Amino acid sequence: WFNTSSNNFFNCSITNDYSILDTEVEYLSGEELKTNELEVYNIFYNSEIKENIYSHCNRAIEKVIARGIEPFPKIGTGDWNDGFSDVGSKGNGQSVWLGFFLYDILNRWNSICTLKNDEERAKRYSNLKEKLKKSLNTEAWDGRWYKRAITDDGQIIGSMNSEEAKIDSLSQSWSVISGAGDNDKKFIALDSVKNNLVDYDNQLIKLFDPPFEKGSIKPGYIRGYKPGVRENGGQYTHAAIWFIMAEALLGFGDEAVNLLELINPINHTNTHEKAQKYKLEPYSIAADVYSNKDLIGRGGWSLYTGSSSWYYKVTIENILGLKLKNGYLYIEPCISKEWKEYEIRYKYKTSIYQIKIKNPNGKNTGVSSFILNGKEMEEKRVMLQDNGKINTIDIFM
């Protein structure tokens, strides 16, 4: 399966430079897993076999597909949540979240296949993603939210009928982020997260609820954590930020900004009482915040770069709206109606773009005019220029 950092590979669409696809890279060499061996810690060395990065990526996608994606991809010994180490260890368990993630990969990789004149692959991936979308919106839908996973023996994780982990934020957020969720279901799913997983009093967004503790499902080492600690029903900040991203993608600027402030570590430490509860630095993102009744509000594993980079990305791109696509700069805000104006200073090589966004009508989203150096741009975008100049952009919402 893909690690979520693979999302960043598509940054080549920002610059419109896809030459990295032709770069040759070695494969690693090492011992294969033995029979009944699920994992191993070892050192792997570069082999003599090289292929370009385009081929590497195709092999990764094909590996997931070959294991079976009907109705959902196989989870193996974990997906994003590696604590689900026994959900699919026998080879039958499936991941609904991975279905949404794979849909997103296939959807965007499809255009790259076309760019490489790999039309047969592009067509096949297009057909596969539509099959996934249908399954996700039928067999994965539980009435008020999307399920999370299916164990080797067919038990459901993330269903209203589940003893534990009835609702997991990942599937709901990624139904929006991937674009695979049906329109009505996406809105219902996010409402369900707000109603079941957002704890405004203790300033956290739970990964799922209730935690695993004594139920019949044995999901893996995640049950080694106390209920409400780390991935076992606490706030896992990485996923909390994805939920905020989903809110912004649907245009809920007030809620997205409110939630961004809710989990901001500064707001966990702005009084002595809060600081004594949180017990971490106010200047860095924590990997997790506990919802356990004896530890509620305490942060864990600080200076976590995975969550901090996503927090930065969502703030800049999805809230403030600075987006770069194929060499063009766009401003697509999703902000609080209370924000009247804000400024962005963006440096591109030798050029500076001084951007002022004004919101006189109290809107969450939408740009009515885009003015570059005094000239209105009908397409509401500007091609980035390495011209050593200071360029002014005035945005009116």
C-alpha positions, 0 to 999 in steps of 0.5 A: 500500500502507499504511505501517505507521503506519496501524496507529495509526489504529485507536487510535480503538478505544481511546477508542471515539471514531470521530468522526475518520472524518468529518473532511474532509481535502484530497487532494494534487495533483502530476504523475503518474509518467511512463511507465517512471518508478518514483519521483520526488522532488517537492513536492505541494500540497493540492488543492481536493478534500476527502473525509472520512478514512473515504473516504480510507482506503477509497480506499487499500484499494481501490487495493491490491485493484484491482492484484490480490491473488491469490494475494498483493498486488502489491509494486510497487517495495517494501513495508515493505522499500523495498530490494525496489525491483526485486522487482515493478517490472514490475507482476507481483511479489507480497508475502506479507508485504503479504498478511498486512498487508492481511488485518489491515487488512481484518479490522479495517476490516470492523467500521468499515465496519459502524459506518458502515452500509457493509454491502456493503463490509464483506461484500466485505472479509470475503470478500477476507480469507478468500481471502487467508487461504487463499492465505497458508496454502497457496501461501505456506507453504514447509514450515517457514515462510512465503515472503516475496515473488515476483519479476516473473519468478516467482522465490521469495524466502524459500524453503528452495530460495532461494539467498539470503534463505531465511527472512525474519522479517516473514512469520513474525511477521505470520502471528501479528500478523495472525491469518491464520496457521493455528495449527500453522503459526504455532508452526512459523514462529516456531520457525524464526525462533528457529533461523535468525535469532536470534543470542544470542551477538551479541545480534541478531535478523536480518531474513533470512538469508542476505543478498543478495550474488551470487545470481540474484535482483536484488531492488533497491537492498538489494543495495547494502548489504554482506551483513549490513548494514541491511536486507540480513540485519542486524537491522532493529530494527523487524522484530525487535520485531515478532518479539518481539510475535508471541512474546508474542501466542502466550504465550511470556513467557519468550522474549519478555522474554529477546528484549526484553532481548537487543536492549535497547541498554543490554545492548549497552553494559554492558561496555567490550568491548560498548560498543566493538563497538556504538559507539552510545548506550546510551540510544536504539534503533538502527535496525539492528545489523550481522551482517556478519562484519567489523562484527558487533554494530555499531549503525547509525542511532541515535535511530530513532523507528520502532523505539523507539515499537514497543519501547515499545508492545510492552513496555507492551501485550504484555509488561506487559499494559496495554491500552485497548479501547473506553474500558475498561482491561484487564491482560493480561500476558505475562511471565517466570515469574520475575517475582513482581510489578510495578507500573504507574501510569497517568494518565487525564485527571484520574484515576490508576490505581495497578496492582499485578500479582502472580504468586505461581504463576510464570505467563507469562499469565492473570489469575485476579482483577482487584480495583478499589478492593477490589471484584473485577471479574468481567469483569476490566476497568474502564471508565476514569473521569475522576473526579480520584481515585486508583484502586487495581487489584490483579491476581493471575495 
